[in-house]
Each structure stands twice: as structure tokens, then as C-alpha cells.
Amino acid sequence: MSSSVERQSNPTAWAAFWVALAGLVLMPIPLFIGLIVGGGLSIVAAVLAVIGLLKGLARNGKGIGPVVFAAIFIALTWGGISIGGGVVW
């Protein structure tokens, strides 16, 4: 008996998750390094998150869990940068 197994994973959403997590971890590096690296990664993660969300919604919401966590990581990164993370020692 063969059954068609629908793919539950959303690779774009997982990419957004991991890139956003890397941006959050690297954001506190001082002397503008964290601002450039962490901020840049968070922008890439935001683009990936939007794409992953649209792909997930096209599949009736399957695989958008990582997008939610990516959005949280992105918000934390931008919040950290706004209070001086990655800029001051």
C-alpha cells in the first residue's frame, strides 16, 4: 500500500529561524561588529521569514512555527541594537 506523504517541513522557515538565531547571538559583539553582522543577518532572516510565512500559508499554515520564533529573534535583535547592542562596549 503506497501512500502519498505530504511534506510537513518548510525549509525557508527553518532557514529564517537559524539565520535569525545567529543574528541574535552575534548582535552583542562590540565596536559596530555586532551591529553590522547581527543586523545584517536579521534583515536576511526577515526576508526569509516573509517568504517562509507565505509558503506556509499557501499550505494551510503547515510549517510556520519556525517563522514565529524567527520573528521573535528578529525583534529581540532589533530591540538590542536600538538600545546600543553591537555599538558600545
MODA-V431880 format. One record per helix or strand. SS is the DSSP state (H for helix, E for strand). FROM is the first residue (numbers start at 1). TO is the last residue. If there is no record, write none. Layout:
SS | FROM | TO
SS | FROM | TO
This chain:
H | 11 | 26
H | 33 | 58
H | 65 | 82
